[in-house]
Amino acid sequence: MKITIVGTGYVGLVTGACLADTGNEVWCVDKNSEKIDNLNKGILPIYEPGLDIIVSRNTKDNRLFFTNDLAKAIANSEICFLTVDTPSNDTGAADLTNVVAVANALGEMLQTPILLVTKSTVPVGTTLKVKKIVQTGLQNRSLDPTSVSVASNPEFLKEGTAIQDFRYPDRVVVGTERSQDAQKLHELYSPFMRKQDCFLVMDIASSELCKYASNAMLATRISFMNEMSQLCEKVGADIAHIRTAMGWDPRIGTHFLYAGLGYGGSCLPKDVLALTHLGKEMETPLYLVEAADQTNGNQRERFLNRIVAHFGGKNNVKGKTVALWGISFKPETDDIRQAPAIFLIEKLLGLKAMVKAFDPVAIQNARKLFEDRVTFCNNNYACLEGADCLIIVTEWNEFRSPNFTKMKQLLTNPVIFDGRNLYSPEKMRELGFDYFSIGR
């Protein structure tokens, strides 16, 4: 098939590359000329393990193309995926400006029948809104509006494992109005479901809402464990033991039960806000979802307050040198959007502390944000030199088994605030560290 992907962010680029890898002709479109120029040079706008290899292979074999020309890309395509950004606006609702802009453009240029698929995370009703806009454009040009059909196909990709998630999906959800559209999408995804057919067909509204519901559930699990970690600290319990006991219950399982600094990134925070807004708009308040979001913010504040309290208050943080390991919101990505590290760095800088930071891949993005306000180091040990404490924010694997003797020698004071519970409190005390973790 010839496929068009509108938008070359995480979802669009991964979707386009993986579909091209199964033999389809895929055209990825973006209005950002610099991004397209770089993609044509083999320079990717994001860090995602394995993506560069797939993109290189398929561009070389003339199956994957990048362009700013939507009309060229859409010509004779059978399916067009909309994967543009839907950020939160001031009210928390999803901003559909980019979706509407693409729909208007398609209405003005489509010439042949096509299936338009919303893959961006969009509120209920957006897919049908796209249909109405495009069909109105066709009618204004005296073309058959029924030549365009629509479907919803939410993505369930995790940054850092997106390639694996696309190639071996746990489910592929589509919402359609016509059975033939579901059949076409099933054909497209069938190479990725050889072991198990996990293709779920439903109405469009349910398809749009299921992505929000899934992310809200994940956010709620994370926030629940963080609330439990707070209680553990009060009563002298260990959140790690709590998690183990809970995880043995098959009704609960072990996933997303880690206490820490909360969730970040481009999906969970945005989708939780959008779902909360939708609930209010429909006069069906989602109190549990709202609480999950509030707890997520509180967790970062509590962690910061522990650091401040250790130094004896806000006034005493001034002039202290703080080392920070991990800037990205999770390992295996360079994405710093809504990352706990960004919150902590901004707050510490506001208290006049000096911040030294290291991250295996996110430094370039962080440098654009902080410029010379933060000292970025070449490795994790370099930023410990002369530091009054270490804050661990992102659980990169290379931070899990460091040289503790070297760390103690480099730090001015052997103090560690571990926001991801990487180490054993007993071992750290034996090694002579003042060690503060979460819920233990």
VOGU-3710 file (C-alpha; in Angstrom, 3 decimals, decimal comma):
1> mkitivgtgy> 0,000/0,000/0,000  0,970/3,639/-0,326  0,642/5,236/3,106  0,862/8,889/4,132  1,885/9,925/7,645  1,202/13,548/8,597  3,536/14,516/11,435  7,044/13,206/12,158  7,150/13,152/15,946  7,509/9,994/18,027
11> vglvtgacla> 4,302/8,425/16,792  4,530/9,475/13,161  8,174/8,591/12,656  7,945/5,209/14,387  4,695/4,345/12,579  6,072/5,356/9,196  9,370/3,527/9,626  7,775/0,299/10,857  5,112/0,265/8,125  7,784/0,835/5,486
21> dtgnevwcvd> 9,763/-2,027/6,988  6,994/-4,451/5,992  7,093/-3,378/2,346  4,678/-0,446/2,186  5,521/2,793/0,400  5,359/5,402/3,150  5,479/9,177/2,780  6,046/11,148/5,988  4,988/14,798/5,852  5,848/17,644/8,196
31> knsekidnln> 5,517/21,426/7,916  8,898/21,858/9,618  11,330/22,200/6,715  14,430/21,863/8,891  13,172/18,597/10,335  12,439/17,168/6,879  15,828/18,297/5,558  17,543/16,557/8,472  15,484/13,386/8,029  16,514/13,257/4,368
41> kgilpiyepg> 20,119/13,498/5,584  19,564/10,679/8,062  19,435/12,976/11,101  16,543/11,998/13,380  14,729/14,589/15,547  14,318/12,147/18,439  16,305/9,468/20,232  14,569/6,103/20,082  16,646/2,880/20,262  16,745/1,100/16,897
51> ldiivsrntk> 14,786/3,724/14,986  17,797/5,112/13,123  18,575/1,687/11,661  15,039/1,152/10,365  14,820/4,649/8,902  18,174/4,293/7,165  17,328/0,898/5,705  13,965/1,924/4,314  15,037/5,280/2,900  17,912/3,513/1,140
61> dnrlfftndl> 15,506/0,934/-0,306  13,088/3,663/-1,486  10,185/2,672/0,721  10,319/5,597/3,155  10,171/9,226/2,012  10,166/12,581/3,824  8,639/15,750/2,402  6,981/19,084/3,165  4,673/18,617/0,166  1,399/17,212/1,508
71> akaianseic> -0,222/17,109/-1,938  2,620/15,025/-3,325  2,577/12,668/-0,360  -1,181/12,196/-0,360  -1,526/11,538/-4,110  -2,869/8,011/-4,683  -2,413/7,043/-1,019  -4,836/4,438/0,314  -4,481/5,409/3,964  -3,447/8,655/5,633
81> fltvdtpsnd> -2,523/8,686/9,330  -2,822/11,942/11,281  -0,070/11,960/13,917  0,264/15,672/14,674  0,653/17,148/18,155  -2,372/17,693/20,379  -0,874/19,639/23,327  -2,818/20,869/26,320  -4,279/24,349/26,120  -4,750/26,740/29,048
91> tgaadltnvv> -7,837/24,858/30,274  -6,208/21,428/30,092  -8,195/20,413/27,012  -6,436/18,997/23,966  -5,511/21,702/21,476  -6,749/20,471/18,088  -5,308/23,360/16,069  -2,892/21,128/14,145  -5,504/18,428/13,529  -7,981/20,947/12,139
101> avanalgeml> -5,301/22,564/9,981  -4,428/19,218/8,385  -8,102/18,387/7,854  -8,656/21,721/6,091  -5,607/21,179/3,898  -6,754/17,687/2,936  -10,198/18,967/2,063  -8,593/21,370/-0,387  -6,307/18,924/-2,153  -7,641/15,332/-2,041
111> qtpillvtks> -8,405/13,911/-5,481  -8,814/10,176/-4,937  -10,626/7,966/-2,380  -8,765/7,567/0,900  -9,115/6,342/4,475  -8,160/9,044/7,000  -7,030/7,667/10,349  -6,571/9,725/13,519  -3,632/8,223/15,378  -2,910/11,251/17,535
121> tvpvgttlkv> -4,500/11,100/20,964  -7,673/13,114/20,426  -10,889/13,729/22,386  -14,057/11,861/21,568  -15,668/13,301/18,456  -12,446/14,494/16,803  -12,340/11,794/14,126  -15,865/12,628/12,973  -14,957/16,317/13,104  -12,073/15,597/10,734
131> kkivqtglqn> -14,471/13,777/8,444  -16,886/16,700/8,376  -14,147/19,247/7,617  -12,640/17,187/4,803  -15,979/16,286/3,258  -17,052/19,939/3,330  -13,868/20,791/1,446  -14,627/18,145/-1,159  -18,201/19,371/-1,581  -16,949/22,920/-2,131
141> rsldptsvsv> -14,862/21,554/-4,982  -17,803/19,577/-6,386  -16,166/16,251/-5,521  -17,829/13,193/-3,995  -17,595/13,559/-0,177  -18,211/9,822/0,315  -14,836/9,097/-1,272  -13,347/9,857/2,127  -13,898/7,602/5,128  -12,404/7,901/8,604
151> asnpeflkeg> -11,188/5,672/11,401  -9,587/6,010/14,805  -6,435/4,039/15,602  -4,914/5,208/18,911  -1,259/4,500/19,527  0,023/2,624/22,567  3,742/3,206/22,091  6,116/3,730/25,015  9,082/6,002/24,453  12,256/3,957/24,706
161> taiqdfrypd> 10,553/0,743/23,516  8,420/2,165/20,702  9,873/-0,058/17,970  9,270/-3,198/20,002  5,768/-2,001/20,910  4,863/-1,412/17,264  6,329/-4,657/15,983  4,855/-6,800/18,737  1,706/-4,987/19,906  -0,329/-6,165/22,882
171> rvvvgtersq> -3,379/-4,831/21,030  -4,252/-2,867/17,914  -7,402/-0,823/18,445  -9,425/0,616/15,573  -12,711/2,463/15,578  -14,531/2,468/12,255  -17,855/3,235/10,636  -17,470/0,700/7,818  -16,392/-2,945/7,964  -14,256/-2,547/4,838
181> daqklhelys> -12,154/0,093/6,608  -11,513/-2,286/9,493  -10,525/-4,974/6,986  -8,065/-2,627/5,268  -6,418/-1,699/8,561  -6,303/-5,351/9,596  -4,452/-6,136/6,380  -1,994/-3,321/7,087  -1,277/-4,510/10,629  -1,353/-8,266/9,972
191> pfmrkqdcfl> 2,475/-8,564/9,601  2,784/-7,441/13,212  0,278/-9,943/14,574  1,630/-13,257/13,294  1,840/-14,856/16,739  -1,505/-13,608/17,973  -4,237/-11,611/16,285  -4,881/-8,815/18,785  -6,912/-6,629/16,425  -9,814/-4,991/18,282
201> vmdiasselc> -12,593/-3,361/16,264  -15,059/-1,010/17,932  -16,999/2,188/17,388  -15,000/5,372/16,863  -15,974/7,017/20,167  -14,833/3,999/22,200  -11,590/3,837/20,249  -10,835/7,494/20,949  -11,661/7,204/24,644  -9,798/3,950/25,340
211> kyasnamlat> -6,384/5,633/24,965  -7,265/8,269/27,547  -8,686/5,632/29,871  -5,550/3,490/29,598  -3,194/6,352/30,352  -5,377/7,563/33,215  -5,270/4,087/34,759  -1,465/3,980/34,503  -1,205/7,446/36,032  -3,540/6,421/38,850
221> risfmnemsq> -1,438/3,342/39,680  1,706/5,460/39,838  0,068/8,081/42,039  -1,481/5,442/44,289  1,929/3,945/45,016  3,379/7,376/45,665  0,637/8,085/48,189  1,355/4,731/49,826  5,044/5,631/49,942  4,167/8,732/51,937
231> lcekvgadia> 2,233/6,627/54,425  5,103/4,127/54,597  7,464/6,891/55,675  5,072/7,919/58,430  4,508/4,431/59,870  7,955/2,939/59,273  6,966/0,516/56,502  8,857/-0,223/53,273  7,116/0,497/49,964  9,238/-2,159/48,260
241> hirtamgwdp> 7,695/-4,848/50,473  4,237/-3,394/49,884  4,754/-3,537/46,137  5,958/-7,153/46,254  2,947/-8,292/48,263  0,528/-6,412/46,008  2,166/-7,702/42,860  1,552/-11,320/43,775  -2,173/-10,657/43,532  -3,073/-11,593/39,924
251> rigthflyag> -5,851/-9,003/39,960  -3,247/-6,269/40,484  0,043/-7,420/38,932  3,420/-5,711/39,218  3,405/-3,160/36,410  3,466/0,569/37,222  3,639/-0,023/40,965  6,960/1,690/41,598  7,108/4,608/43,988  9,197/7,490/42,718
261> lgyggsclpk> 9,010/11,053/41,474  5,831/10,509/39,509  5,031/10,407/35,828  6,145/12,865/33,156  6,660/12,947/29,410  4,388/14,075/26,611  1,519/11,604/27,122  0,368/10,885/30,662  0,299/14,476/31,987  -1,428/15,784/28,860
271> dvlalthlgk> -3,914/12,938/28,591  -4,861/13,054/32,278  -5,616/16,774/31,957  -7,581/16,255/28,747  -9,659/13,465/30,263  -10,359/15,558/33,355  -11,467/18,436/31,137  -13,711/16,132/29,125  -15,347/14,867/32,313  -16,129/18,398/33,425
281> emetplylve> -17,392/19,319/29,968  -19,751/16,334/30,020  -20,786/17,161/33,624  -19,289/13,865/34,785  -16,399/14,858/37,085  -13,591/12,289/37,204  -12,523/12,724/40,812  -10,096/9,800/40,844  -8,279/11,022/37,744  -8,081/14,545/39,165
291> aadqtngnqr> -6,608/13,164/42,383  -3,966/11,216/40,450  -2,806/14,425/38,801  -2,729/16,306/42,104  -0,746/13,539/43,796  1,758/13,564/40,939  2,496/17,230/41,516  2,610/16,817/45,275  5,191/14,041/45,030  7,735/16,315/43,365
301> erflnrivah> 7,117/19,057/45,910  7,620/16,639/48,804  10,903/15,396/47,357  12,165/18,947/46,886  11,142/19,821/50,439  13,221/16,918/51,776  16,278/18,253/49,978  15,665/21,763/51,282  15,076/20,481/54,816  18,365/18,573/54,750
311> fggknnvkgk> 20,231/21,822/54,192  18,310/23,539/56,970  15,842/25,564/54,935  15,594/27,557/51,731  18,098/30,212/52,771  20,773/27,574/53,293  20,377/26,094/49,802  21,905/29,237/48,309  25,434/28,560/47,113  25,195/24,791/47,484
321> tvalwgisfk> 26,342/22,649/44,575  23,860/19,954/43,628  24,692/17,028/41,327  21,818/15,526/39,363  21,776/12,181/37,547  19,120/11,863/34,846  17,207/14,604/33,021  14,879/12,731/30,647  11,470/11,825/32,043  12,331/8,104/31,718
331> petddirqap> 15,285/5,988/30,544  15,996/5,300/26,854  14,659/8,623/25,612  15,884/12,192/25,233  12,410/13,573/25,966  12,442/16,119/28,803  8,825/17,269/28,510  7,173/17,365/31,956  10,242/15,590/33,364  10,636/15,652/37,172
341> aifliekllg> 14,230/16,763/36,643  13,095/19,974/34,961  10,887/20,818/37,937  13,708/20,132/40,424  16,352/22,042/38,477  14,122/25,108/38,080  13,277/25,107/41,795  16,900/24,645/42,886  18,090/27,385/40,572  15,380/29,604/42,027
351> lkamvkafdp> 16,876/28,956/45,459  20,284/30,043/44,105  21,842/26,593/44,161  24,449/25,623/41,573  23,339/22,618/39,527  25,583/20,134/37,727  23,789/17,498/35,664  24,381/14,439/33,536  22,121/12,371/31,296  23,225/9,782/28,711
361> vaiqnarklf> 21,148/11,267/25,860  19,031/14,238/27,014  21,756/16,826/27,644  21,338/18,501/24,260  17,631/19,119/24,847  18,269/20,272/28,403  20,997/22,662/27,283  18,522/24,368/24,926  16,248/24,958/27,913  18,728/25,980/30,602
371> edrvtfcnnn> 21,675/27,242/28,523  24,495/28,278/30,877  22,368/28,247/34,028  23,290/24,582/34,519  26,686/22,919/34,211  26,296/19,843/32,008  28,917/17,144/32,502  30,333/14,480/30,190  29,733/11,594/32,581  27,956/10,859/35,833
381> yaclegadcl> 31,084/10,987/37,973  32,240/14,356/36,664  29,218/16,149/38,061  29,894/14,748/41,562  33,123/16,711/41,969  32,639/19,285/44,702  28,900/18,609/45,011  27,135/18,851/48,360  24,687/16,114/47,410  23,566/13,858/44,575
391> iivtewnefr> 19,978/13,685/43,347  19,008/10,654/41,260  16,049/11,489/39,046  16,011/9,061/36,105  16,685/5,332/36,491  19,152/4,840/33,652  20,801/1,413/33,869  24,290/2,884/34,189  23,259/4,473/37,479  22,207/1,168/39,067
401> spnftkmkql> 25,644/-0,249/39,923  28,077/2,668/40,212  31,421/2,810/41,993  30,269/3,931/45,426  33,803/4,358/46,739  34,579/6,752/43,903  31,306/8,573/44,461  32,083/9,108/48,144  35,517/10,483/47,291  34,169/12,944/44,733
411> ltnpvifdgr> 31,232/14,294/46,736  31,992/17,046/49,244  29,323/15,464/51,449  28,238/11,807/51,003  24,541/12,623/50,637  22,211/10,971/48,109  18,563/11,724/47,428  17,342/8,769/45,398  14,103/9,540/43,588  13,953/6,070/42,028
421> nlyspekmre> 14,910/3,774/44,927  17,867/2,280/43,056  19,939/1,236/46,059  19,585/-0,646/49,304  19,210/1,708/52,294  21,111/-0,758/54,504  24,045/-0,986/52,101  24,231/2,775/51,664  24,338/3,290/55,424  27,126/0,703/55,702
431> lgfdyfsigr> 29,073/2,592/53,043  28,737/5,791/55,040  26,202/7,678/52,914  23,343/9,785/54,155  20,784/8,134/51,910  17,217/9,326/51,381  14,855/7,298/49,211  11,080/7,181/48,784  8,750/5,216/51,028  11,510/3,274/52,746
//
